[in-house]
Structure formats: structure tokens, C-alpha cells
């Protein structure tokens, strides 16, 4: 499978995408390849920072246990800490509920020259909120007074608002990536059992994990609609086979690197000519100081 094959174009059916790819690489080999990719990504980020005109937003979505936390840790490990920040969006605070649903995501957008990684993202507002629409009532939206007011048109409008949000930031220099970490239901069972069997991982388990697992098909349906409606050239979705965490991390790193490389104008800036002409003089000054 080519990286381009991971990109969503048109209507999505998740069952058409594999959760695991056949490949000849061992985990050791995949780790080695990732180290190379992330070093190069780190160097590219330094150039992005020096250039100072673009930013990069990476959104990571997936079912529970799909490997979001560890992927973020491993892919961005070689970045300069000044150049990347990760946000994990939980239940909105009272302050956040006093604004529109995109407000807290706007506030977390990366400055020019930097990366931001969203561990879960604004898409929770058309995923978990759609499976559990009572959440929307907490937003205190005018004319939404009961569950019957939350119509299909409401969700279509919200998807449109997300598209407008992403188009606006893209047109102002933000390179947007959206990754869905695609795992099988069987693999999720294995990972939840691992959390229960390993004392050091117990803290990650919540009974809610099992309740959400029962809603697997419903989540899948809404993921398919949300991704289909919002995978645009300016903000594409990529479906990452994630039954193998090592392979998923490598695919994400390679996808980011290959797309950012197409922005050929991202270059280290040159010194003004008047300063270049004085480099020899400055060197002598330092040698004699």
C-alpha cells in the first residue's frame, strides 16, 4: 500500500481499509525506520520555525486503545521542545462551555513555525456528542432545548462549520493533518485485557471503555460520515492501519514528512546582504574579543 492509498477521497467505508498491513519488517526494523523519519522531521521543524510562515496541526483520532498517546510520544520525540505542543481534549470546562464548540480548539492552534498535536480534537463534537447527544445540551445553544431539537440538519451544519474552520486556518498558513488510527475490535479486546492484567496499566482502564465498546458500530457509522464529509484537499484524512503500533507510528511519520516536503518554499532564511558582507568582520571581532 502506498501512502497515497491511506488518504480518504470520497465516501468512506472503514471496512474497506485494513487494520493491519502485510509487510516483511520486524518490530526492530520498524523502530529503526521510525528513528530515521522522526530525526528528519525534527530537522524539518527547525526549518519551519526559522522560516516562520507556516504552522502544522496534527489531529489524532481513533477508538479507545488505538494507540494515540504512545504514537504522539514516539513520532515527535526528536522535535525541539520549543517547536511542538500536544493537547489532550477532555470534557469541556465551564469556561469552555461559555463559548462555541470550536473556541477551545482555536486557542490551541499552533503559532507560525510550530506544530500542535491534538490528542482527540474538534471531531469529538460530531462523534462522542453524536453517540451521546445529551452532551450537546450542556453547550446551551440557542433553540436547542431538548434532544428532539438536535436534528440531522444540526449535525450537517456542525460538519460544515468544521470544514470552514479548517479551510480558514489552511488559507492562513496552517498545514492540517487528520489521522484515524484504525484498529479491529479483536485488537481492542486484547489491549483492554492487557490494561486489566498489567498492574502498571490498570489506571488506564475505565468501565466506560466497555460501554463504549458496545457502541462500536454506532461510533463507526459516525466516524465514516464525519471523515467522508470533511476529508478535503486542504485538510485530508488518512486511515492508518493500527493493529501494529510500530507500523502505525512509521506510517504517520512518513505521511507528515512527505507532505510537508511538498512545501518547497519552506527554507532557512538568508541573512540580509549587508550582514553577509560583514561576516568576515564579525568573525575577526569575535577572535579578538
C-alpha angles and dihedrals in degrees: 000000000000119000088246088062089064092062117099116234119172126342115359128220108181091203087066090064121072121235090210132031125212110240138154097235126110120219088255091056092046090052091050092050091048092053089056094047095048093048089055090046089052091052090048090052090055088056091046088053093049092046090052101193105094135051130192128225118194117190118195119196133167146129119289112292093018090131103256098145097047093043091055091047094050102039097049098036095111097049121114104255090233090061105054138041129181126212125196109200114213132168108327117259123234089259092052091049088058088068136052118285094259096050098091090048093051088054091054097050115125121258117237110289094026143094126228121194118202112206094203110349148191086314090077084076091067097033116041090022089054094049089045104028093175084081089070091061088066089063092070094220115179113260093012101108103142141011091267089064090062098087131171086260089060091058093044089053092049091052088050090052090052090051090051091048093052094043091052095051091043091053088052095055106277115134106212126208124180120189128188110199101217115207131165122246089242091055090050090054090053092050095047090049089051089056090052096044097046113068093206089058098044092097090066092062124094128172084235087071089067093045091051090047088061087057093053095121092048093050089047092053093052093043089054093051095044094047093044092052097044107038100109134161089252093048111019128185121226123200107217118199100231110174082104108053092194093055093044091055092051093049092051093048093048092047093052093046096047094049097044088050089064088067092084093173091070099101137143107270119247123236114255111268093247090058093044089054089056099048093104090050092051091049091053090048091055094045091053097043 
